[in-house]
Amino acid sequence: REYFISKIVLETGHHRKGDNGRGHADHHARNGYERIERYGSISFFGLQVTKADEYFVRSFHDIAQPGSATVDVLNLNQCGTNATSNSLVFNIYNPTAVITSINPTNVNPGSPSFTLTLLGTNFLQGSVVRWNGANLTTTFVKNGELTAHVPSANLLNPGTASITVFNPLSAGDSNAVPFTVNNPLPTVTALSPQSIQFGNRAFLLTVTGTKFVNGSTVLWNGNARDTTFVSSTQLTAVIPASDVAVPGTSSVSVSNPNPGGGTSNSLTFTVAGILPKVSALNPQSIQVGSPAFTLTVTGSNFVTGSVVLWNGNNRSTTFVSSAQLTAQILATDVAVVGSVSVSVSNPSPGGGTSNTVAFSVSSAPVVITTSDTLADGFVGVAYSGPIAAEGGVPPYAWSISGGILPAGMTLNASTGLISGTPTDAGSFAFTVQVLDSVEQAASKRFSLLINPLPSTFTITGVSDTALPGQQISAGVSLNSAYTILISGKLLLTVTADVDDPAIQFATGGRTVDFSIPAGTTQAVFPGNVNQIGFQTGTVVSTIKLSVTAQVSGQALPLNPDPARSLTVERKPPVITSVAFGSQSSSGFSILVTGFASSRSVTQSTFDFSPKPGTNFQQTSISVNVGSAFETWFSSQNSLTFGSEFLLTVPFTVQGDASTIGSVTVRLTNADGTSDPKSASR
């Protein structure tokens, strides 16, 4: 009897490489697969298999490698004749790969080539990674890991690619995992322009940033505007007039399309108002205590919402036109005399506060308040005399309406200041007029006396040199008498390495006042004397005497300058006193006072003489005192004494000290030796 194969038990038409045959047969048997139920044998790769061998065939090495086999059945009958069935093909496949993850999962368009890492199961030597079905160069790292080289050509345009793995001699590709070539998220860094005044026409906005792509869209308050791609860092967009019709701020951003992409940060674009300008007020002034009134402000760039400011404070305002506003000014606003600043503020954004125009709250008509007799002036001496006014409505305008000013002098039309340097002496009369801002006028006649300058000043009684410690008397005189009282000062200034405080006038200090009465030529000093003494001090120095003078409060130029300088000369030391100091039966000390203009003493000589009737021999002793004097003159304490000193020299006597009757002292330095000075006991 013949049998036909209807099903192969191993696994419906195929089997995977390396499967354990017996285990799978048990599995399939449990799931109801048909088995051979007749006596007979199966020829598998030419091997005869009986029913009892049904499970055994599945563990053969013949299914250890992928490939295909033919399967038929041979029946053995009792008569000894065999019957062979038809054949079927049995396929042995590699397992199908499974991808669990990829890294990275996305890049931006235009990225360079990179290595893609895949993790999963059933990866084999020879597995191939596919990009949208196209094979990539693949490296088998280990079971469960592959890497593939993705060329830059695959990354030129945004989109999504299907990543699969194909195992050779397998049933097909693995599961597919998407890889995205994303558009980047853009960034906006600058706008040009950044603002525009409201009411303008449509304009072209340039947006600068990064990661722009062909297809990026500029968003105005989130709404797309007609956009042109310039480069990855620049876009332009047409902004319609309706977007800038009113003042305000708008948000500008950029959106990149899918895949990826998204909306950038936003920058603020300002639709600005206009800065107003005030040109005139009506009225321009009002008298103090007036009731509330309406102020008309004329100018330009006024808008609905413009506010009139009164000294910076809002006042109720009515918009009339772009050139005119009216404001309600309160009675309390004009309750005090003074000047008020009026301006206009336009609302934000943009807008701002205009220039200011002065409004005057006046008490009375304008009047000139300066005395009609001005301070005297002098030929060749700069003059400055202000003319003042009050009342009316400032600012004022000044002019000469009659007479003339002295030659060399002018009247400032804005400030009312008479100034200049007169060139001619004489008495001048003229009329000054002031006009306030509402053309109220006032005038006044003035007289101004321009005097000639006094004759030359001279400092008298001073030579070019002086001795240390000298008392000198100085005076000041004019070459000819002057008709007006002159007052002045005589001043001492000192140039020296050490400024001796003893250099001063007899009245104390280094400045002394004097006067020269009208009609006289000699200066009068305190004590009603014509000369004033001053001390030259004891230090080498240069002493300068100078003069300042004025008439009627006006400083006089002194030309030529009467200043005199004298030099305190270097001289040998001067001894002012010698005395015996403390003494005993065996000794005594000598006290020497004096000064040395060079602040130096190097040697002292003492000549001792006996008392009459004693046998003491005359003795001369020299002492080196340079170190002691150097110590004294370098000390801070010595500065208040100029070059003065007190020298104390102790002496010890062998024998009876009382036999010494007198001593004569001389001091020496680089400038010479002093005159001798003696003292007796």
C-alpha positions as CSV (number, residue, x, y, z in Angstrom):
1,R,0.0,0.0,0.0
2,E,1.5,3.5,-0.9
3,Y,1.6,6.5,1.4
4,F,1.9,10.2,0.6
5,I,3.6,12.8,2.8
6,S,1.2,15.5,3.7
7,K,3.3,17.2,6.5
8,I,6.8,17.0,7.9
9,V,6.6,16.9,11.6
10,L,9.9,18.7,12.3
11,E,8.5,22.2,11.9
12,T,5.9,23.2,9.3
13,G,8.1,23.3,6.3
14,H,11.3,24.6,7.9
15,H,13.7,24.3,10.8
16,R,16.1,26.7,12.4
17,K,19.8,26.2,12.4
18,G,21.1,24.3,15.5
19,D,17.7,23.5,17.1
20,N,17.5,20.4,19.3
21,G,15.4,18.0,17.2
22,R,14.0,15.9,20.1
23,G,12.9,18.9,22.1
24,H,11.2,20.5,19.2
25,A,9.5,17.2,18.2
26,D,8.1,16.9,21.7
27,H,6.9,20.4,21.4
28,H,5.2,19.9,18.1
29,A,3.7,16.5,19.2
30,R,2.1,18.2,22.2
31,N,0.7,20.8,19.8
32,G,-1.1,18.2,17.8
33,Y,1.2,17.8,14.8
34,E,0.5,14.7,12.6
35,R,2.8,11.8,13.0
36,I,3.4,8.8,10.8
37,E,0.9,6.2,12.1
38,R,1.6,3.4,9.6
39,Y,4.5,1.0,9.5
40,G,7.0,2.3,7.1
41,S,10.2,4.3,6.9
42,I,11.2,7.9,6.0
43,S,14.1,8.6,3.7
44,F,15.8,11.8,5.2
45,F,18.9,12.8,3.2
46,G,18.8,9.2,2.0
47,L,18.5,7.8,5.5
48,Q,15.8,5.3,6.1
49,V,13.9,6.1,9.3
50,T,11.3,3.9,10.9
51,K,8.3,5.1,13.0
52,A,10.3,4.1,16.1
53,D,13.1,6.5,14.9
54,E,10.7,9.4,14.5
55,Y,12.2,11.5,17.2
56,F,15.8,10.5,16.7
57,V,16.1,12.1,13.3
58,R,15.6,15.5,14.7
59,S,18.9,15.6,16.6
60,F,21.1,14.7,13.7
61,H,23.9,17.0,12.7
62,D,22.1,17.4,9.3
63,I,20.1,20.3,10.7
64,A,23.1,22.0,12.3
65,Q,23.8,24.2,9.2
66,P,21.4,26.2,7.2
67,G,20.3,24.7,3.9
68,S,17.5,22.6,2.4
69,A,16.6,18.8,2.2
70,T,14.2,16.6,0.3
71,V,11.9,14.4,2.4
72,D,10.0,11.3,1.1
73,V,8.5,8.1,2.7
74,L,9.3,4.6,1.8
75,N,6.6,2.0,2.7
76,L,7.6,-1.6,3.2
77,N,4.8,-4.1,2.5
78,Q,4.5,-7.7,3.6
79,C,5.1,-8.9,0.2
80,G,8.6,-7.4,0.3
81,T,8.0,-4.7,-2.3
82,N,8.6,-1.1,-1.5
83,A,6.6,2.0,-2.3
84,T,8.2,5.5,-2.2
85,S,6.1,8.7,-1.7
86,N,6.4,12.0,-3.3
87,S,9.2,14.4,-2.0
88,L,8.9,17.7,-0.1
89,V,11.7,20.3,0.5
90,F,12.7,21.0,4.1
91,N,14.5,24.4,4.7
92,I,16.9,25.1,7.6
93,Y,17.3,28.8,8.2
94,N,19.6,31.1,10.2
95,P,17.5,32.9,13.0
96,T,16.0,36.2,12.2
97,A,17.8,39.2,13.9
98,V,16.0,41.4,16.4
99,I,17.0,45.1,17.0
100,T,16.3,46.3,20.5
101,S,18.0,49.8,20.3
102,I,20.2,52.0,18.2
103,N,22.6,54.9,19.1
104,P,22.3,57.6,18.0
105,T,18.7,57.8,17.1
106,N,18.8,61.1,15.2
107,V,21.2,63.7,13.7
108,N,20.8,67.1,12.0
109,P,20.7,67.5,8.2
110,G,24.2,67.9,6.7
111,S,25.9,66.1,9.5
112,P,29.2,64.2,8.7
113,S,29.3,60.4,8.4
114,F,29.2,58.6,11.7
115,T,29.1,55.1,13.3
116,L,25.7,53.7,14.2
117,T,25.6,51.2,17.1
118,L,22.9,48.5,17.2
119,L,22.0,46.3,20.2
120,G,19.7,43.2,19.9
121,T,19.7,39.4,19.5
122,N,20.5,36.8,16.9
123,F,23.3,39.0,15.4
124,L,25.7,36.8,13.4
125,Q,29.0,37.0,11.6
126,G,27.9,38.3,8.2
127,S,24.8,40.2,9.5
128,V,24.2,43.3,7.5
129,V,22.7,46.6,8.7
130,R,20.3,48.1,6.1
131,W,19.3,51.8,5.7
132,N,16.0,52.0,4.0
133,G,16.8,48.5,2.6
134,A,20.3,49.5,1.3
135,N,23.2,47.7,2.9
136,L,25.6,49.6,5.1
137,T,29.2,48.6,5.8
138,T,28.7,46.5,9.0
139,T,31.0,45.2,11.7
140,F,30.1,42.3,14.0
141,V,31.2,43.4,17.5
142,K,29.8,40.5,19.5
143,N,26.7,38.6,19.9
144,G,24.0,41.2,20.5
145,E,26.0,44.2,19.1
146,L,26.7,45.5,15.6
147,T,28.2,48.7,14.2
148,A,27.5,50.3,10.8
149,H,29.1,53.2,8.9
150,V,26.5,55.8,7.9
151,P,27.8,58.0,5.1
152,S,27.2,61.7,5.0
153,A,25.3,61.3,1.7
154,N,22.5,59.6,3.7
155,L,22.2,62.7,6.0
156,L,21.7,65.6,3.5
157,N,18.0,66.1,3.9
158,P,15.6,65.8,6.9
159,G,13.4,62.7,7.1
160,T,13.1,59.2,8.7
161,A,15.1,56.2,7.6
162,S,14.2,52.5,8.4
163,I,17.0,50.6,10.1
164,T,16.9,46.8,9.8
165,V,19.4,43.9,10.1
166,F,19.6,41.0,7.6
167,N,21.0,37.7,8.6
168,P,22.2,35.6,5.6
169,L,20.1,32.4,5.0
170,S,17.5,33.7,7.3
171,A,13.8,34.1,6.8
172,G,14.1,37.9,6.2
173,D,15.0,41.3,7.7
174,S,14.7,42.0,11.4
175,N,12.2,44.4,12.9
176,A,12.6,48.0,11.6
177,V,13.7,50.8,13.9
178,P,13.3,54.4,12.8
179,F,16.3,56.8,12.5
180,T,15.5,60.5,12.1
181,V,17.5,63.2,10.2
182,N,16.0,66.0,12.2
183,N,15.7,69.7,11.4
184,P,17.6,71.5,14.2
185,L,16.0,73.8,16.7
186,P,16.7,77.4,15.5
187,T,18.0,80.3,17.6
188,V,17.3,84.0,17.0
189,T,20.1,86.4,18.0
190,A,19.3,89.8,16.4
191,L,16.6,91.7,14.4
192,S,17.2,94.5,11.9
193,P,15.6,96.8,12.4
194,Q,14.8,96.3,16.1
195,S,12.1,98.9,16.2
196,I,10.0,101.1,13.9
197,Q,7.6,104.0,14.5
198,F,3.9,103.1,14.4
199,G,1.9,103.8,11.3
200,N,4.8,102.9,8.9
201,R,4.3,100.9,5.7
202,A,5.2,97.2,5.3
203,F,8.9,96.6,5.6
204,L,11.5,93.8,5.3
205,L,12.7,92.4,8.6
206,T,16.1,90.7,8.7
207,V,16.4,87.9,11.3
208,T,19.9,86.8,12.3
209,G,20.5,83.6,14.2
210,T,21.7,80.0,13.9
211,K,20.4,76.6,12.5
212,F,18.0,78.1,9.9
213,V,16.9,75.7,7.2
214,N,15.2,76.0,3.8
215,G,11.6,76.0,5.0
216,S,12.2,78.0,8.2
217,T,9.4,80.5,8.9
218,V,9.5,83.8,10.7
219,L,6.7,84.1,13.3
220,W,5.3,87.5,14.3
221,N,3.5,87.1,17.6
222,G,3.3,83.4,16.7
223,N,1.9,84.0,13.2
224,A,3.8,83.0,10.1
225,R,5.1,85.8,7.8
226,D,6.3,85.4,4.2
227,T,9.9,84.3,4.7
228,T,12.9,84.0,2.5
229,F,15.8,81.6,3.4
230,V,19.1,83.5,2.9
231,S,21.5,81.2,4.8
232,S,21.7,79.1,7.9
233,T,22.2,82.3,9.9
234,Q,19.9,84.7,8.1
235,L,16.2,85.0,7.1
236,T,14.2,87.9,5.8
237,A,10.4,88.3,6.3
238,V,7.9,90.7,4.9
239,I,6.1,92.5,7.8
240,P,2.8,94.0,6.6
241,A,1.7,97.5,7.6
242,S,-1.1,96.1,9.7
243,D,1.6,94.6,12.1
244,V,2.9,98.1,12.9
245,A,-0.3,100.1,12.9
246,V,-0.3,100.9,16.6
247,P,2.5,101.4,19.2
248,G,3.4,98.2,21.2
249,T,5.8,95.3,21.3
250,S,5.7,92.1,19.2
251,S,7.4,88.8,19.7
252,V,9.6,87.6,16.8
253,S,10.7,83.9,16.6
254,V,11.6,81.3,13.9
255,S,10.0,77.9,13.4
256,N,11.8,75.0,11.7
257,P,9.7,72.3,10.0
258,N,9.4,68.6,10.9
259,P,11.0,66.3,11.4
260,G,12.6,67.7,14.5
261,G,12.7,71.5,14.1
262,G,10.5,73.5,16.5
263,T,10.2,77.1,17.5
264,S,13.2,79.2,18.6
265,N,13.6,81.7,21.4
266,S,11.8,85.0,20.7
267,L,13.1,88.6,20.5
268,T,11.1,91.7,21.2
269,F,10.4,94.1,18.3
270,T,9.1,97.6,19.3
271,V,6.5,99.5,17.4
272,A,7.3,102.9,18.9
273,G,5.4,106.1,19.4
274,I,6.9,109.5,18.4
275,L,8.7,111.9,20.7
276,P,6.5,115.1,20.9
277,K,7.8,118.7,20.6
278,V,6.4,121.8,22.2
279,S,6.8,125.1,20.4
280,A,4.4,127.6,22.0
281,L,2.1,128.2,25.0
282,N,-1.0,130.3,25.1
283,P,-1.1,132.1,27.4
284,Q,2.7,132.4,28.2
285,S,2.2,133.9,31.6
286,I,-0.4,134.8,34.2
287,Q,-0.5,136.8,37.4
288,V,-0.1,135.1,40.7
289,G,-3.5,134.2,42.3
290,S,-5.4,133.8,39.0
291,P,-8.2,131.3,38.8
292,A,-8.0,127.9,37.0
293,F,-7.6,128.3,33.2
294,T,-7.2,126.4,30.0
295,L,-3.6,126.2,28.6
296,T,-3.2,125.6,24.8
297,V,0.0,123.8,23.9
298,T,1.1,124.0,20.3
299,G,3.7,121.7,18.8
300,S,4.1,118.5,16.8
301,N,3.9,114.7,17.1
302,F,1.0,114.8,19.6
303,V,-1.1,111.5,19.8
304,T,-4.2,110.3,21.5
305,G,-3.0,109.7,25.0
306,S,-0.5,112.6,25.1
307,V,-0.4,114.3,28.5
308,V,0.6,117.9,29.3
309,L,3.1,118.1,32.2
310,W,3.1,121.1,34.6
311,N,6.5,121.0,36.4
312,G,6.5,117.3,35.6
313,N,3.0,116.6,36.9
314,N,0.2,115.4,34.8
315,R,-2.7,117.7,34.0
316,S,-6.1,116.8,32.5
317,T,-5.4,116.9,28.8
318,T,-7.6,117.0,25.6
319,F,-6.2,115.8,22.3
320,V,-7.1,118.4,19.6
321,S,-4.8,117.4,16.8
322,S,-1.2,116.2,16.3
323,A,-0.2,119.8,16.6
324,Q,-2.4,121.0,19.5
325,L,-3.4,120.0,23.0
326,T,-5.3,121.7,25.7
327,A,-4.8,121.2,29.5
328,Q,-6.7,122.3,32.6
329,I,-4.4,124.3,34.9
330,L,-5.5,124.5,38.5
331,A,-5.7,127.7,40.6
332,T,-3.2,126.1,43.0
333,D,-0.7,125.8,40.1
334,V,-0.5,129.6,39.9
335,A,-0.7,130.5,43.6
336,V,3.1,131.2,43.9
337,V,5.3,133.6,41.8
338,G,7.9,131.8,39.7
339,S,8.7,130.0,36.5
340,V,6.9,126.7,35.6
341,S,8.2,124.2,33.0
342,V,5.6,122.9,30.6
343,S,6.2,119.7,28.5
344,V,4.2,116.9,26.8
345,S,4.6,113.2,27.4
346,N,3.6,110.6,24.7
347,P,2.7,107.1,25.9
348,S,5.0,104.0,25.6
349,P,6.4,102.3,23.8
350,G,8.6,104.9,22.2
351,G,7.0,108.2,22.9
352,G,8.7,110.0,25.8
353,T,8.8,113.5,27.1
354,S,9.2,116.6,24.9
355,N,11.3,119.7,25.4
356,T,10.2,122.2,28.1
357,V,8.8,125.7,27.6
358,A,8.8,128.2,30.5
359,F,5.5,129.6,31.8
360,S,5.7,132.6,34.1
361,V,3.6,133.2,37.2
362,S,4.4,136.9,37.8
363,S,3.7,139.2,40.7
364,A,4.1,142.6,39.0
365,P,5.3,144.3,35.8
366,V,9.0,144.1,35.0
367,V,11.2,146.7,36.7
368,I,15.0,147.3,36.8
369,T,16.2,147.0,40.4
370,T,20.0,147.9,40.1
371,S,21.1,151.3,41.6
372,D,21.5,154.0,38.9
373,T,25.1,154.7,40.0
374,L,27.3,151.9,39.0
375,A,30.7,151.0,40.7
376,D,33.6,152.9,39.2
377,G,35.9,151.4,36.6
378,F,39.5,152.0,35.6
379,V,41.2,152.3,32.3
380,G,42.7,149.0,31.3
381,V,41.1,147.1,34.2
382,A,38.5,144.4,33.3
383,Y,35.0,145.5,34.5
384,S,31.9,143.5,35.3
385,G,28.7,145.0,36.6
386,P,25.3,143.1,36.3
387,I,22.0,144.9,35.8
388,A,19.1,143.1,37.5
389,A,15.3,143.1,37.0
390,E,12.3,141.4,38.5
391,G,8.6,140.9,37.7
392,G,7.2,140.5,34.3
393,V,7.6,137.3,32.4
394,P,11.2,136.1,32.1
395,P,13.4,135.6,30.1
396,Y,14.4,139.2,29.7
397,A,16.0,141.0,26.7
398,W,18.4,143.9,27.4
399,S,19.5,146.8,25.3
400,I,21.0,150.3,25.4
401,S,18.1,152.7,24.5
402,G,20.0,156.0,25.1
403,G,23.6,157.3,25.6
404,I,26.7,155.2,25.1
405,L,28.8,152.8,27.1
406,P,32.5,153.5,27.7
407,A,34.7,152.3,24.8
408,G,35.7,148.7,25.2
409,M,32.5,147.8,27.2
410,T,29.2,146.0,26.1
411,L,25.8,145.0,27.5
412,N,24.9,141.3,27.3
413,A,21.4,141.1,25.7
414,S,20.5,137.9,27.5
415,T,21.9,138.5,31.0
416,G,22.1,142.3,31.4
417,L,25.8,142.1,32.3
418,I,27.9,145.2,31.5
419,S,31.5,144.0,31.0
420,G,34.7,144.7,29.2
421,T,38.0,146.6,29.6
422,P,37.5,150.4,29.2
423,T,40.0,152.2,27.2
424,D,39.1,155.8,28.0
425,A,38.7,157.7,31.3
426,G,35.6,159.8,31.9
427,S,32.0,159.9,33.2
428,F,29.4,158.1,31.0
429,A,25.6,158.2,31.1
430,F,23.3,155.8,29.3
431,T,19.8,154.2,29.5
432,V,19.3,150.5,29.8
433,Q,16.0,148.9,28.6
434,V,14.6,145.5,29.6
435,L,11.9,143.7,27.7
436,D,10.2,140.6,29.1
437,S,8.9,137.6,27.1
438,V,5.4,139.2,26.7
439,E,7.0,142.5,25.6
440,Q,6.5,144.4,28.8
441,A,9.3,147.0,29.0
442,A,11.2,149.0,31.7
443,S,14.1,151.3,31.4
444,K,16.6,153.2,33.7
445,R,19.3,155.7,33.3
446,F,22.8,154.9,34.7
447,S,26.1,156.7,35.2
448,L,29.5,155.1,35.2
449,L,32.8,156.7,36.1
450,I,36.0,155.4,34.4
451,N,39.1,156.5,36.3
452,P,42.6,156.6,35.0
453,L,45.1,154.3,36.6
454,P,47.4,155.6,39.4
455,S,51.0,156.3,38.5
456,T,53.8,153.8,39.1
457,F,54.2,152.1,42.5
458,T,57.6,151.8,44.1
459,I,58.9,149.8,47.0
460,T,61.4,151.9,48.9
461,G,64.1,151.2,51.5
462,V,65.2,147.8,50.1
463,S,68.6,146.9,48.7
464,D,69.5,143.8,46.7
465,T,71.4,142.1,49.7
466,A,71.0,142.0,53.4
467,L,72.9,140.5,56.3
468,P,71.5,137.6,58.4
469,G,69.6,138.9,61.4
470,Q,69.2,142.4,59.9
471,Q,66.2,144.7,60.6
472,I,65.1,146.5,57.4
473,S,62.5,149.3,56.9
474,A,60.4,149.3,53.7
475,G,57.9,151.7,52.3
476,V,55.5,152.0,49.3
477,S,55.1,155.2,47.2
478,L,53.5,156.6,44.0
479,N,55.3,158.6,41.5
480,S,52.5,161.2,41.6
481,A,49.5,161.8,43.8
482,Y,46.1,160.1,42.9
483,T,42.7,161.6,43.4
484,I,41.1,158.5,45.1
485,L,42.1,156.6,48.2
486,I,44.2,153.5,47.4
487,S,44.2,150.5,49.7
488,G,46.7,147.7,49.4
489,K,48.9,145.1,50.9
490,L,52.7,144.6,51.2
491,L,53.6,140.9,51.1
492,L,56.8,138.9,52.0
493,T,57.5,135.6,50.3
494,V,60.6,133.5,51.1
495,T,62.7,131.1,49.1
496,A,65.2,129.0,51.1
497,D,66.2,125.5,52.0
498,V,65.0,126.2,55.5
499,D,62.2,128.8,55.9
500,D,63.2,130.9,59.0
501,P,59.9,131.9,60.8
502,A,61.7,135.0,62.1
503,I,61.3,136.5,58.6
504,Q,58.2,138.7,59.2
505,F,57.0,142.3,59.5
506,A,57.3,144.1,62.8
507,T,53.5,143.9,63.1
508,G,53.7,140.1,62.9
509,G,53.2,137.8,59.9
510,R,54.2,138.3,56.3
511,T,51.4,140.6,55.1
512,V,50.7,144.1,56.2
513,D,48.0,146.5,55.0
514,F,48.6,150.0,53.9
515,S,46.7,152.9,52.3
516,I,47.6,155.9,50.2
517,P,45.3,158.8,50.9
518,A,43.9,160.8,48.0
519,G,46.3,163.6,47.0
520,T,49.4,161.9,48.6
521,T,52.1,159.7,47.4
522,Q,53.3,157.8,50.5
523,A,51.8,154.6,51.9
524,V,50.6,154.7,55.5
525,F,51.1,151.5,57.6
526,P,49.6,150.6,61.0
527,G,50.7,153.0,63.6
528,N,50.4,155.8,61.1
529,V,54.0,155.4,59.8
530,N,55.3,155.6,56.3
531,Q,57.7,152.6,56.7
532,I,57.3,149.2,58.1
533,G,60.2,147.1,59.5
534,F,60.8,143.4,58.8
535,Q,63.4,140.9,60.0
536,T,65.7,139.1,57.5
537,G,66.1,136.1,59.7
538,T,69.3,134.1,60.2
539,V,69.3,131.7,57.2
540,V,70.6,132.2,53.7
541,S,67.5,133.0,51.6
542,T,65.8,135.2,49.0
543,I,63.1,137.5,50.3
544,K,60.6,139.0,47.9
545,L,58.4,142.0,48.6
546,S,55.3,142.5,46.4
547,V,52.3,144.8,46.4
548,T,48.6,144.4,45.6
549,A,46.3,147.5,45.4
550,Q,42.7,148.3,44.7
551,V,40.5,151.4,44.3
552,S,36.8,151.3,45.2
553,G,36.8,147.5,45.4
554,Q,38.5,147.2,41.9
555,A,41.8,145.4,41.8
556,L,44.5,147.6,40.0
557,P,47.0,146.2,37.5
558,L,50.5,147.2,38.6
559,N,52.6,147.8,35.6
560,P,55.5,147.8,36.0
561,D,55.5,145.4,38.9
562,P,57.0,147.1,41.9
563,A,58.2,143.8,43.5
564,R,61.7,143.8,45.0
565,S,63.9,140.8,46.0
566,L,66.9,140.8,48.4
567,T,69.3,138.0,49.2
568,V,70.3,137.2,52.7
569,E,74.0,136.5,52.3
570,R,76.2,133.7,53.5
571,K,78.4,135.0,56.3
572,P,80.7,133.5,59.0
573,P,79.1,132.6,62.3
574,V,77.9,135.4,64.5
575,I,78.3,135.1,68.3
576,T,75.7,137.1,70.2
577,S,76.7,136.2,73.7
578,V,79.3,134.2,75.8
579,A,78.8,133.3,79.4
580,F,80.3,131.0,82.1
581,G,77.9,128.3,83.0
582,S,77.9,125.9,85.9
583,Q,81.2,125.6,87.7
584,S,82.9,123.8,90.5
585,S,86.4,123.7,92.1
586,S,87.6,121.5,89.3
587,G,85.8,122.7,86.2
588,F,83.1,124.9,84.5
589,S,81.2,125.2,81.3
590,I,81.1,127.9,78.6
591,L,77.7,128.9,77.1
592,V,77.8,130.4,73.5
593,T,74.7,131.7,71.6
594,G,74.6,132.9,68.0
595,F,73.6,132.0,64.5
596,A,75.3,130.7,61.3
597,S,73.5,131.6,58.1
598,S,74.7,128.4,56.3
599,R,73.5,126.3,59.3
600,S,77.0,124.9,59.9
601,V,79.8,125.4,62.5
602,T,82.9,123.2,62.4
603,Q,85.4,124.6,65.0
604,S,85.3,126.6,68.2
605,T,88.4,128.3,69.9
606,F,88.5,129.3,73.5
607,D,91.3,131.6,74.8
608,F,91.4,131.6,78.7
609,S,93.1,134.5,80.6
610,P,94.1,134.5,84.4
611,K,92.8,136.8,87.1
612,P,95.3,139.5,88.1
613,G,97.8,138.3,90.7
614,T,97.4,134.6,89.9
615,N,100.0,132.3,88.4
616,F,97.6,130.8,85.8
617,Q,99.1,130.8,82.4
618,Q,97.0,132.1,79.4
619,T,95.7,129.0,77.5
620,S,94.0,128.5,74.1
621,I,91.9,125.4,73.4
622,S,90.3,124.4,70.0
623,V,87.2,122.1,70.0
624,N,85.8,120.3,66.9
625,V,82.1,120.9,67.1
626,G,81.0,119.9,63.6
627,S,79.2,116.8,64.6
628,A,77.3,118.5,67.4
629,F,76.1,121.3,65.0
630,E,75.2,118.8,62.3
631,T,73.0,116.9,64.8
632,W,71.3,120.1,65.9
633,F,70.6,121.6,62.5
634,S,69.3,118.3,61.1
635,S,66.8,118.0,64.0
636,Q,63.1,119.1,63.6
637,N,63.4,121.4,66.6
638,S,66.0,123.5,65.0
639,L,63.6,124.6,62.2
640,T,61.8,127.0,64.4
641,F,65.1,128.8,65.3
642,G,66.4,129.3,61.7
643,S,70.2,129.1,62.2
644,E,70.3,130.1,65.9
645,F,72.0,127.9,68.4
646,L,73.1,127.5,72.0
647,L,76.6,125.8,72.4
648,T,77.5,124.4,75.8
649,V,81.1,123.2,76.2
650,P,82.3,121.8,79.6
651,F,85.9,122.2,80.7
652,T,87.9,120.4,83.5
653,V,90.8,122.3,85.2
654,Q,93.9,120.8,86.9
655,G,94.4,123.0,89.9
656,D,92.3,126.0,91.0
657,A,89.7,126.9,88.5
658,S,89.0,130.1,90.3
659,T,92.2,131.6,88.9
660,I,90.7,131.8,85.4
661,G,89.5,135.4,84.9
662,S,88.0,135.5,81.3
663,V,87.4,133.6,78.1
664,T,87.3,134.8,74.4
665,V,85.4,132.6,71.9
666,R,85.7,132.3,68.1
667,L,83.6,130.0,65.9
668,T,84.6,128.9,62.4
669,N,82.8,127.3,59.3
670,A,83.3,127.2,55.6
671,D,82.3,130.9,55.3
672,G,85.0,132.1,57.8
673,T,85.6,132.8,61.5
674,S,83.3,134.9,63.6
675,D,84.3,138.1,65.4
676,P,85.6,137.2,69.0
677,K,83.2,137.5,71.9
678,S,84.4,137.5,75.5
679,A,83.0,136.9,79.0
680,S,84.6,137.5,82.4
681,R,84.1,135.9,85.9
